[in-house]
Amino acid sequence: MNRISKKIGLLTAAMSMFCAAGCSDFLEETDPSNFTTDSYFTEPAQARSAVNSIYASLREPLGSGFGGGAWMMTEFATGLANTDLGQAVNSYFVKDLRNTSDNGYGQTYWAAYYRGIANANLCIEKIPGIATLNAAEGQKLLGEARFLRAFYYFNLVRMFGKIPLVTESVNLQSPQLRPSQATEEEVYNYIVEDLKAAEASGLPWLDTSGKVSMGAVKSLLAQVYLTMAGFPLQKGATHYDLAAKKAEEVIDSKQFKLFISYNDLHDPNKKNVEENIFMIQFRTQILPSGWQVSIIPYNKNISQYSDETGGIYATADFVKSYDPADLRAKEKQFFFTKFTNEADRTKEVDLGGYFIYKHFDVVAQTSTANSDLNWPVIRYADVLLTYAEAANEVSGPSAKIYDAVNAVRKRAQLPALAGLSKDVLRESIWKERWYELCFENITWFDMVRLRKAFNVTTQKFDNYVGHKFSYGPTVTERELLFPIPTSEMRNNTNLRQNNGY
């Protein structure tokens, strides 16, 4: 954050490596370090490349290995995840509620997302000055940049609370070089402003290449309004109504649909289509996805990957809390407990736990060790459940609310909900969110905005503060936020650490 100069060597290096359009086109520059922010933004192609660079920060937290992976941070914080990777101390700090500001996972998120914000700020400032850029295309590019900036801020404010709101490109003379923290409401208002601007930018409803679409913008805005309705802002009914209406626009567009099979969730042929509204882009042999080594058991010899880390899997208590009839909890749907031996595929190996199958790349695990999967950020199932929850809060049960939640339940081979009170339906929808969206970096955010945690034993919802994980630790108020990374506290003396860290 604080070592930003007018040179954009890092930015152009990222441009040369990344393309949001399926990672199929690459910018080739002989010496990117010769460009400055004043000389680079002169041609339409440069605008496209610059916006592409903003997407790169999405991928950084998904890297995984024997040290774990930053994407696991919000999963271990739910109390629904386990690990066999003893050397990944950052995982245990979060899982056992002993977290500190030295945790590298938080540092990865903070650095990556503020780098994305810096690139977005630069694009938003410079693209309007490119005289030869088609006006309509320029607006779409700015819409992508504003969506991505909003996404980064949305995650940062939910993770860390009061954060710096950096709204312009920064150099060594900038007043925002060592910014103070904004209030959470200021950050949320800025996020909404960005997403409304993205809505007005002329983006298409769908983009099968993986770039930001109108469907992604409206879906994210619905999530933002839903969060603002709950904690910490507690905007209540007005924002539940805004969330319901925005999610309803996505539903009524009829541009998206649920996959028929859960296998489609981890089928590379289903990238960026149907249920997958917005994803983080990867491409085998070019930019392969990095989490496969983390979702397989520790040294069970089932995979072509040499690093079988056992980095993260579901607790048995959570999986067993599913309805016995729920298809999602059946073998090789969302979870798997057995797999074939790497040396002899006729032999089956008992894995000793409930490993995550919804992100499992079958081809990579059994042959290539080079995954072609994208990471899901917004699925249509989430939109349906966002609509159902928000609309129920506004007016109580209705036919359209039941249609939304029951579409998710029908695929899971569960009976349709009907005739419930508003309060009972509320918790039924929450439960669907826990079961449907688990291990997609969503559940912990739900826990914090609702101040609720799912008790896998009673199958009811406890207050978040005071909730006891099934394996022992009890959540305290400090776990409502993650600690601001130590390095950021040292570099910027205007920052104040979150309570309890």
N, C-alpha and C positions, 0 to 999 in steps of 0.2 A: 504493500500500500504506500509506503513512505519513500520508496526508492524509485520514484517515477520521474523520468526525464522527458525531454521533448522528443528524443529519439524514439522510434517505435519499432526497434529491431525485434523485440519479443512479439509484438503484434503481427508484424509481417511474417515472422517465422511461423506463427500459428496459422496465418493465412495460407502459407505454402503447404501446410500439412493437412488442413481441414477443409472439408466441403460439406455443407449441410445436405446438399442434393445427392444423398446416397453415397457420399464419399467417392464419387466417380470422376470428378474434375479437380485438377490441382493447379494452383497458381505457381508459375515458374518465374523466379527472379534471380538474376545473376548475383546481385549483392543487396539484399533487403536492407542492410544496415545503412545504406546511403539515403534512405528515405527519412523525411521528418514529417510531422503532422501538417506542416505548412505546404510541403511539396507533394505529398502522396495523393491526397484526395482531389484528383484532377480529371479522372475518366470514369465512366459508368462501371467498367469492369472492376475498378478498384473499390468502388462502393460495395459491390456484391461480395468481393473478397473480404473486405473489412467486416461486413455483417456476418459472414461465415465464421470469422474468428471469434465472435461472441459465443457461438455454440460450443466452442472447444472446452470451456470451463464446466459445461455440464458433465463431461466424461470423467474429470479428474477424481471425484470421490469414489468412483466405481472400481478403481484399481484395487486388486486384492493379491494376497500372497501369504507367506508364513508370518507376516506382521499384522495380518488381518486386513481390513479395508474400512475406509471412512464411512461408506454407506451402511455399515453395520451399526453405527452409533445409535441411530434412532430405533433400530430393531431391538438391541439389547436393553434399551431404556424402557421397553414395554413390559419386561418380565416374562415374555413368551418365547425367548430364544435361549439356546444353549450353545456351547462350544467345547471342542476337544483340543483346541489350539493353545497350549499352555504358554507359548512365548508371546502371544498377542496380548500383551498386558493392557493395552488400551481397551480391548473388549471387556476384560474382567473389571476394570475400573468402572465402566458404565453398568455392566450386568449386575455387579454386586453393590451398586450405589455407593461407590467409593471414589467417584470421579474427581479429577483435579484439573486445573487450568493448563497443566503440562500435557494433557491428552492430545496426541497427534491427530486424532480424527477431527476434533474441532478445528485445529489449525488448518487442516486440509480444506475443510469446507470454507472457512473464513477467507483464506488466501485465494482459493479458486474462484469463489463467487464474487469477491471484490475485484479480482482481475477481470471477470466477465463484465461487471458493472463499469469498470474503467474503459473497457473496449466499447461498451454500449454508449457511454457518455461521449466518447470521441466520435463515434459514428453519427450520433444524433446532432452533434455540433457541426460536423464537417460535410455531411452528405448534402444538405440543402445548398451548399455553395458550389456544387458541381454543375456548371452551366449546361453541359451537353447531356445530362441525365434526364431521360423522359420523366415528366412530372408524376405520372401515375405509378411508374416503377419506383421512383424515389419515395413516394408515400408508403408503398408496400415494404420497402426496405426499412424505413423508419418504424413501421408497424412491428416488424420482426424484432428490431432493436429494443423497442419499448416493451414488448412482451417479455423478452429475455431479461431485461433489467428488472421488470416487475417480478418475474419468477425468482431471480436471485435474492431480491430484497424480501420477498414473501417467506422464503426459507430462512434467511438470516434473522429476521425479526422474530420468527417463531422459535428458532433455536436459542437465540442470545438475548432477546428482549430489546432493551434500549441500545441502539447501534448507530454508528455514524451514517448520516444520510449525505452521501457524496453525489452531487448533482451536476458536476462539470468535470472536464478533463483537468488533470492535476499536473503541475510541474513543481520545481523546487521553490518557486516563489508564490505558489498558490496559498490562499488563506485556508483552503480545505486540505492542506498537506497533513496536518494533525488535527482532524476534526473532532468536535465534541459529539456526544451522543444525542440523537433526537429522541423525542418521546415515541412510544409505540404508535400512538394515534397519528403522529406526523408521518411516520413511515407508511402506515396503512393508507393514509390519504394520498400519498405519493404513488403508491402501487395502483390504487384505483384510477388515478389520473392517467398513468401510463397505459393501463389496460383500456380505458375509454378511448384514448388516442389511437391505440392499436385497432380497436373496433371500427374506427372511422377511416382506416387507412386503405380500405379496398382489398384486403386479403381474401383469397378464395376460401370457401367453406372447408375444402379438403386439399391436402398436399401430400401426395403419395411418395414424394422424394424425402419427406421428413422435415421440411421447413415448417415454420409456424403457420398455422391456418386460422381462419375465423372460428372454426370449431374449437381449437385450442384456446383462443383468446376468451371466448365466452365461457368455456368450461372452467378456466382458471379464475375468471372473474366471479363465477358462482361460488367457487371454493373460498375465495377471499371474503366475499360477503358472508358466507356461512361462518367463517372464522371470526369475523368482526361481530357477528351476532352473539357469539359466546365470549369466553375469556381470552385476553384480559380486558377488552374494550366493553363487552356486555352491551352492545347496541340493541340487542333484543329484536322485537317484532319487525321493526322497519327493515332490518338487514336480513332477517329470515325471508321476508317478502322479496327483497331484491335478489337473494340467492335463488329462491324458488323460480322467479320469473326468468332469470338468466339461464338456469339449467333447463327450464321449459323451452326456451328458444332453441337450445341444442336438440332436445328431444323432438320438438315439432318440425325441425328442419328435415328430419328423416334422412339425414346424410350418414348416420352411423347405426350400427346394430351389434347386438351381442354375438359372439362366436357361438356356433352350435356345440363345438367340442372344446374342452379345456386344453386339449393338445394344441389348438391353434394359438394359445397364449405363448407357446415357445416354439412356434414354427417360423423359421426365417422367411418363408413365403408369405407370411401374414404381416409383415412389417408395414406400419403406417396406413393400414386399411381397416375398414369395418369397425371393430371395437377399439382399435389402437388409435386414439385421437392425437396424442403427442408422445413421442418416444425420443430417447437419447440414441443417436445413430452410431452404429458400428458396422464394420465390413470385414469379413474374413480375409486373411492374407494382407490386408491394408491397415485397418484399425480394428483388430479383433476385440471382442468384449472380454473383460478381465475378471469376472466374478466366478467363472466356472470352477476354479480350483478351490473356492471357498465353500461351495454348496455340496461338495462330495465328502464322504467320511474320511477320517484320518487313516491313511495307509491301509486301505482294504483291498487294494489291487483290483479296482473295477474300471479304472479310467486310463485313457491314452495320455492324459496329463501326468507328468512326472511329480507334480506338486499336489498331492492329495492332502489337503490341510485340515479338513474337518472344522473349518472356520466358523460356520454358523448352521444351526438347524433348529427345528421347532422343539419346544419342550413336549414331552409325552402328555403332560396334563392338559396342554392347550389342544392338541389334536384329539385327545379322547373326550374333550368337552363338546365336540361337534355332535349333532344328532346322528345316531347310528345309520340313519338312512341317507345322510348327506353325501352326495357323490364326491364332493370336494375332498373329503377325508379318506376316500378309498385309495387303494394302492395305485401309484403313478397317475394321480390326478393333481392335487396340490403338493402331495408329499410322497416319499417312497422309502421303504424299509428294506428292500431287497434289490439286488442287481447282479448281473452276470459277471463272472470273473474275467479280467482282462486277457488272461492267457488262454482261457477256455470258456467260450461263451455258452457252452452247454451246462456249465456249473453255476449255481446260484449262491450268492454270498449274502448272509444276514448282516445288515449294516449296524445293528445295535441302536438305532435311533430313527427319528422321523426327519429325513432330509428333504430339502426344498426342491420339488420337481417342477413347479410352475416356471422356474427360470433355467431349467436344465436343457442344454443343447445336446440332443442325442447323437447327432453326427460328430460333433466335436469330441464328445466324451468317448465314443466308441471307435473313432477312426482318425480324425484330423488333428485333434488338440489345438484347434484354431476356430474359435466360435464366431458365428455369423449372426448372433442374436442382438437385437436392440433391447434397451431397458425401457419398460413402460413407465411413463410419467402420468398420463391421464388416460384412463380407460372409460368407455361408455358405461360400464357397470358403476363406476364412481359417480358419473353424472346422474344416473337413475337414482342412486341412493342419496345423493345430495339433494336432488329435487324432492324425493319422498320425505326426507327428514325436515327440510326447510318448509315445505308446504304443509306438513302436518302441524308444525309449530304455529303457522299462521292461522289455519282454519280447522284443524282436526282432520280425521280420516275422510277420504273421498275416493271415488272410483279411479281417478287418474293416479292418485298416490298408491293405491293397491296395485294398479297395473305396473307401476314402476318397480316397486319392491318385489312383486311376485314374478316379474320377468327374471330377476336374478335368482329367486328361489326355484323357479320352474327348471332352470338349467341344472340346478343342484339336485333335482328330483325330490324336492320338498313340497308339501302341500301348500296351497295358496292361503295367505292370511285373509281373514274377513271378520267383520263384526267386532273389531277391537275398539277399546276406548283410546282416546288420544294418548294417554300416559303409557298404556300397554304397547300401542303401536310404536311409540317413540323408542322404547327399549328394544323392540323387535327389529327396528331399522338399524339401531346401533349395533346389535348383534350381527346383522348381515354385513355391516361394514367391517367388523372385526374378522369375520370368517372369509369374506370375499376378497378383501384388500390387504390381507396379512402379507408381510414381507415384501411390501412395495413402497416402503418409506412413507406410510400414511398413518398407521395406527397410533404412533406416539403423538403425532400432531392432533389427532382426534381426542386422545386422552387429555391433553393440555387444554384444548379449547372447551371441552365439556367438563373438565375437572372430574372425570370419571375413569374408572379402570374396570375391566372385565374380570370378575372372579371366576376362575375356571372350575372351581369346586362347586359353588352355589349356582353358577351360570346366571348370576345377577351382576349389577353394576355397583361397585363400591365408590365412595369418594376417593379421588386420586391421592390426595394427601392422607396418609394413614393406611393406604392399601398395602397389603402384604403379598409379595410375590410368592408363588407356590413353592419356591425353593428357599424362602427365608427372609430376605431383606424387606424392610418396610420403607415406603416412599415418604419423604419429608418435603417441606415446602420448597427447599432449594432445588429439587428435581423438576420444578416447573420450567426451569431454564438450564441450558448448558453454560459452563464457564467461558468467559472470553479468554482466548488463548494467551498464555504467559508472554509470548514474544510480542503480541500486539499491545499488551499492557505496558511493556518496557519501552516499546518504540513510540507510543503515544501517551504521554502523561495526562492527557485530557480525558482518558477513559476511566470509568469507575467499574470495578468488578461486580458481578452479580452476587446477591446475598448468599452467604454460606460457603463461598469458595475462597 
